[in-house]
Amino acid sequence: MGARLVRALLTQRIVLLAILIVVVVLVMFYLSANDYLTAEYSTDYMASSLINAVPLAMLGLAELVVILSGRGGIDLSVGAIVSLAGMIFGFAYGEWGWTLWISVILAAVVGGLLGAVNGFLVSVVGFPALITTLATYYAYKSIAIVINNQSPISTPAIQDLYSTARSVELPVIGSYLPNFPLGLFTFLLPTVVVTWLLLARTTYGRRLYAIGTNDVAAQWSGINVRDTRFKAYVFAGVVSGLVAVVTVAQFASARPDAGTSGNGMALPAITIAVLGGVAITGGIGRVSGIVLATLLIVWLNAGILLYFVGNEGAQYQLLALGAVLVFAALLNGLTNRRYGGAR
């Protein structure tokens, strides 16, 4: 019985993440009830903290697709793409007077083009993904900084976008539940659905899993490995471009360091992907794992902020993020050696 339980926890990452979420929430409620926290850890607080889940989960999904492609696939440039695409969006919507939807499409296109540069260098030229995306991270970050003389774009039109980051009441049952951030429904949910459909219901998704598992065998079976891997980086760029719009709305400003300040957005996204059960070697990973891993990280970070006073909370968040990444990597390694990968 005990061995079967351990096996289930190691091989069924969804079950493990669900249990960890319940444990974290129960611990935080206990600490809150006994006045160990600086403020109440409530369902309203948990719901409002999900505003942080929108960019994290979206970039986690971007990393999922890239890592699935195998051959050391990873994208360290997603945060820099967020910064640069956000500045382009700021120019278009805030200064050039473009409509909101055209500006959003522009941000997605710019992100896709930046991702295409990564895809070309990795899949066509054959550069290692780690070095390639590290190089483009520095390049995109620099361009985002100099494109407007290191200054953010905070025109009235951009500031008005903050209303799109508000929390809203759900229809019909909303009076019985907390209000949820609007971005969950306008950006995150569509991205989750599209990514799931792409991976689970399309030929491209089957090809992506195939090249991540064994790209030599996939090549011999007639799959265009270069094209499939190239499109994975383009997809990651498009998602990063949409995240740029989300961050502009949250900050009420197009900031040149939006995706690179502090520890940046790439590390949390990669942590979420690995914690969610994505094998760093490629070919293994699920959308549901990304969603649950995001909830775990967001609600853990929300509790840490209430436990410590002042800026200490942010520092301990980084410590927790690093610990979670090490834990996830060890867990993935153990699972792959003993059971052939988590599901």
Secondary structure, 3 states (H helix, E strand, C coil): CHHHHHHHHHHCHHHHHHHHHHHHHHHHHHHHHCCCCCCCCCHHHHHHHHHHHHHHHHHHHHHHHHHHCCCCCCCCCHHHHHHHHHHHHHHHHHHCCCCHHHHHHHHHHHHHHHHHHHHHHHHHHCCCHHHHHHHHHHHHHHHHHHCCCCCCECCHHHHHHHHHHCEECCCCCHHHCCCEECHHHHHHHHHHHHHHHHHHCCHHHHHHHHHHHCHHHHHHCCCCHHHHHHHHHHHHHHHHHHHHHHHHHHHCCECCCCCCCCCCCHHHHHHHHHHCCCCCCCCCCCHHHHHHHHHHHHHHHHHHHHHCCCCHHHHHHHHHHHHHHHHHHHHHHHHHHHHCCCC
